[in-house]
C-alpha cells in the first residue's frame, strides 16, 4: 500500500479506510468540536433547526465551549451571546463549558484547549474559529469550520471533508536568540502568499522545529490559515507526548501518527534558520513581509503583546527579556491568552522579579485573559484601536479594521521585535538589544 502523509493517515483512520489520497471526499468521525461566543449561538441555532429543539448533541464529552472573544464588555448583544452558550451548556449538561465569570473561565480557546487536555495526537479537532489549526502542533488534524458544518457535527459527530495535499516546510540549523517561531511562519507566508496554501496541509519538520517548545510550535501552526492552509501539523515527539499525557486528565487514549517514508507531498521548501532575520508583516496583509532591518525607524503609536499567537508564557518571557530595566515610549498592552498564563506572569521570574513586575515597571498595561483587541470587537474592548494609530502587534492578522479602526495600521512581529519597538517608539530590531 502506498505511503501516506500524516494528514492523510489521520483522515483515513477517521474514515475507517486503509488509504486516502488528496482530492478524495470522505466522511470522517470527529473527536472534538469546539465553539465559542462569536460562532456558538449560530452553531446552536443551526443544530436546533436541523435536529429539533429538544435534540441532544452526539456526544457531550466531545463538545467544548469556550467564550473568549467579546466577554469583558458592556455590549448587550455580546453578553447575549454568552447567555445563549450558558443556557445551551446547562440544557445539554455539557461538562466542558468554560464560563466567563466562573472559576472555570480560561481565556483564548486555542490555548485553553491544550491546557485543559483536549488536544491529542492522531485525532481530529474541529472548531468554529479559523485558528483552530493551532492544535496541529500536537500532531492532530485541526481545522476551522463554519457554523453550518459545526451544527451538523454537533448532531452527528461526522463531517464530509476533502483530503488536502501536503506542503512540507523543513527548518534546519540552530535558531538564533533573536528569532522566534513568529519569524519563521511570517517568512513562509511572505514566500508563498496569503493564498499559497489554500486547502492544503502545511507540515513542519526539521531539527529547528523539534528544538522549539510546545508553545512555539503552536505559533507555527496557528498562522497556517494566513496562507490559506486547511491545517498545519507537526509530528509528535517526546516533548509533545509528555505535555499531552500531563494534561490528559480524562485519561482518553490516543494513537499518534508519524511521517511515512515515500509519502507524496506536492512541494517541499527548506529553510536554514541561522540565515533568517527578524521579520515583520506590514499593513494590511500577513504576507506583506519585510525584514525588520529594512524598515527600522518607522514611528509607532502603540505596541500589543497578546492573542493566541503571541499571548503565551514563552512570548511573555521573550518580551520581558527586552523590557527588563527599560521603559516603553508608547502605549504598550500585555494581554495573557489564558488565566493559566496570567498566573504565570506572577510566578515566572527573570532574576528576582516576576514577568508581571517587569512589565508594570516598564510602563506597560496588563489586561485580563482573553482575545481582547486582536479582533477589535465592542468599543469598550481592552486595548482596541479607537483611532487610526500605528500599532506593532504579536497578533496574527493585520487586515483593515482587524483591531478596531479601519484606518489603523497594524504591523505583525514576534514578541521580541514588538518589545524592542515599544522601548524605542519605532520599529526596532531585537538584535540591537542584549538578549
RAZIGI-V405602 format. One record per residue. N is the residue number from 0. RES is the residue in one small letter. SS is DSSP state (@ for helix, = for strand, . for the rest). NEAR is the number of other C-alpha atoms within 8 Angstrom. Layout:
BEGIN
n;res;ss;near
N;RES;SS;NEAR
N;RES;SS;NEAR
END
This chain:
BEGIN
n;res;ss;near
0;x;.;3
1;x;.;6
2;x;.;9
3;x;.;15
4;x;.;12
5;x;@;12
6;x;@;13
7;x;@;14
8;x;@;12
9;x;@;14
10;x;@;13
11;x;@;12
12;x;@;9
13;x;@;11
14;x;.;10
15;x;.;7
16;x;.;8
17;x;.;6
18;x;.;10
19;x;.;12
20;x;.;9
21;x;.;9
22;x;.;8
23;x;.;8
24;x;=;8
25;x;=;9
26;x;=;9
27;x;=;12
28;x;=;10
29;x;.;14
30;x;.;9
31;x;=;11
32;x;=;14
33;x;=;12
34;x;=;13
35;x;.;13
36;x;.;15
37;x;.;9
38;x;.;11
39;x;@;14
40;x;@;11
41;x;@;8
42;x;@;13
43;x;@;10
44;x;@;9
45;x;@;12
46;x;@;13
47;x;@;11
48;x;@;8
49;x;@;6
50;x;@;8
51;x;.;8
52;x;.;6
53;x;.;5
54;x;.;8
55;x;.;6
56;x;.;10
57;x;.;9
58;x;.;7
59;x;@;10
60;x;@;8
61;x;@;8
62;x;=;13
63;x;=;12
64;x;=;12
65;x;.;16
66;x;.;16
67;x;.;13
68;x;.;13
69;x;.;15
70;x;.;11
71;x;.;5
72;x;.;10
73;x;.;7
74;x;.;7
75;x;@;6
76;x;@;6
77;x;@;13
78;x;@;12
79;x;@;8
80;x;@;12
81;x;@;11
82;x;@;8
83;x;@;9
84;x;@;12
85;x;@;10
86;x;@;8
87;x;@;9
88;x;@;11
89;x;@;8
90;x;@;7
91;x;@;9
92;x;.;7
93;x;.;12
94;x;.;7
95;x;.;8
96;x;=;11
97;x;.;11
98;x;.;10
99;x;.;10
100;x;.;5
101;x;.;7
102;x;.;4
103;x;.;8
104;x;.;11
105;x;.;13
106;x;=;15
107;x;.;17
108;x;@;11
109;x;@;11
110;x;@;12
111;x;@;11
112;x;@;10
113;x;@;12
114;x;@;8
115;x;.;8
116;x;.;12
117;x;.;9
118;x;.;12
119;x;.;11
120;x;.;12
121;x;.;12
122;x;.;13
123;x;=;14
124;x;=;16
125;x;=;13
126;x;=;14
127;x;.;15
128;x;.;10
129;x;@;10
130;x;@;11
131;x;@;15
132;x;@;18
133;x;@;15
134;x;@;17
135;x;@;15
136;x;@;16
137;x;@;14
138;x;.;15
139;x;.;18
140;x;=;17
141;x;=;15
142;x;=;13
143;x;=;13
144;x;.;11
145;x;.;8
146;x;@;12
147;x;@;8
148;x;@;9
149;x;@;13
150;x;@;13
151;x;@;13
152;x;@;13
153;x;@;12
154;x;@;12
155;x;@;8
156;x;.;12
157;x;=;10
158;x;=;11
159;x;=;8
160;x;=;8
161;x;=;9
162;x;.;13
163;x;.;12
164;x;=;12
165;x;=;14
166;x;=;13
167;x;=;12
168;x;=;12
169;x;=;12
170;x;=;14
171;x;=;12
172;x;.;9
173;x;.;8
174;x;.;9
175;x;.;7
176;x;.;6
177;x;.;9
178;x;.;13
179;x;.;11
180;x;@;12
181;x;@;11
182;x;@;14
183;x;@;11
184;x;@;12
185;x;@;14
186;x;@;10
187;x;@;8
188;x;@;15
189;x;@;12
190;x;@;7
191;x;@;10
192;x;.;9
193;x;.;13
194;x;.;9
195;x;.;9
196;x;.;15
197;x;.;9
198;x;.;10
199;x;=;13
200;x;=;15
201;x;=;15
202;x;=;11
203;x;=;13
204;x;=;13
205;x;.;9
206;x;@;10
207;x;@;13
208;x;@;12
209;x;@;9
210;x;.;6
211;x;.;10
212;x;.;8
213;x;@;9
214;x;@;10
215;x;@;11
216;x;@;13
217;x;@;13
218;x;@;15
219;x;@;15
220;x;@;16
221;x;@;15
222;x;@;14
223;x;@;17
224;x;@;12
225;x;@;12
226;x;@;15
227;x;.;13
228;x;.;14
229;x;.;16
230;x;=;16
231;x;=;19
232;x;=;17
233;x;=;13
234;x;.;13
235;x;.;14
236;x;.;7
237;x;@;6
238;x;@;9
239;x;@;10
240;x;@;9
241;x;@;8
242;x;@;8
243;x;@;13
244;x;@;8
245;x;@;7
246;x;@;10
247;x;.;11
248;x;.;7
249;x;.;5
250;x;.;5
251;x;.;5
252;x;.;4
253;x;.;8
254;x;.;7
255;x;.;9
256;x;.;12
257;x;.;7
258;x;.;9
259;x;.;9
260;x;.;5
261;x;.;7
262;x;.;10
263;x;.;8
264;x;.;10
265;x;.;7
266;x;=;7
267;x;=;9
268;x;=;7
269;x;=;8
270;x;=;8
271;x;=;9
272;x;@;13
273;x;@;8
274;x;@;5
275;x;.;6
276;x;.;8
277;x;.;14
278;x;=;13
279;x;=;14
280;x;=;14
281;x;.;13
282;x;.;12
283;x;.;10
284;x;.;11
285;x;.;17
286;x;.;12
287;x;.;10
288;x;=;12
289;x;=;10
290;x;=;10
291;x;@;13
292;x;@;8
293;x;@;6
294;x;.;9
295;x;.;10
296;x;.;7
297;x;.;7
298;x;=;8
299;x;.;13
300;x;.;10
301;x;=;13
302;x;=;16
303;x;=;15
304;x;=;16
305;x;=;18
306;x;@;17
307;x;@;14
308;x;@;13
309;x;@;13
310;x;.;15
311;x;.;16
312;x;@;10
313;x;@;8
314;x;@;11
315;x;@;13
316;x;@;9
317;x;@;10
318;x;@;12
319;x;@;13
320;x;@;9
321;x;@;14
322;x;@;15
323;x;.;9
324;x;.;7
325;x;.;8
326;x;.;9
327;x;.;14
328;x;.;8
329;x;.;11
330;x;=;11
331;x;=;13
332;x;=;13
333;x;=;12
334;x;=;15
335;x;.;15
336;x;.;17
337;x;=;14
338;x;@;12
339;x;@;7
340;x;@;13
341;x;@;12
342;x;@;8
343;x;@;9
344;x;@;12
345;x;@;11
346;x;@;8
347;x;.;8
348;x;=;9
349;x;=;9
350;x;.;4
351;x;.;5
352;x;=;8
353;x;=;12
354;x;@;15
355;x;@;8
356;x;@;9
357;x;@;13
358;x;@;15
359;x;@;10
360;x;@;9
361;x;@;12
362;x;.;9
363;x;.;12
364;x;=;10
365;x;=;9
366;x;=;9
367;x;.;8
368;x;.;15
369;x;.;14
370;x;.;15
371;x;@;15
372;x;@;13
373;x;@;11
374;x;@;10
375;x;.;14
376;x;.;11
377;x;.;9
378;x;.;7
379;x;.;7
380;x;.;13
381;x;.;7
382;x;.;8
383;x;.;14
384;x;=;12
385;x;.;7
386;x;.;7
387;x;.;10
388;x;.;11
389;x;=;12
390;x;=;13
391;x;=;15
392;x;=;15
393;x;.;16
394;x;.;15
395;x;.;9
396;x;.;9
397;x;.;16
398;x;.;9
399;x;.;11
400;x;.;10
401;x;.;12
402;x;.;12
403;x;=;13
404;x;.;12
405;x;.;8
406;x;.;9
407;x;.;14
408;x;=;12
409;x;=;13
410;x;=;13
411;x;=;15
412;x;=;15
413;x;.;17
414;x;@;14
415;x;@;14
416;x;@;13
417;x;@;18
418;x;@;13
419;x;@;15
420;x;@;14
421;x;@;15
422;x;@;12
423;x;@;10
424;x;.;13
425;x;=;11
426;x;.;17
427;x;.;14
428;x;.;13
429;x;@;11
430;x;@;6
431;x;@;6
432;x;.;8
433;x;.;5
434;x;.;6
END
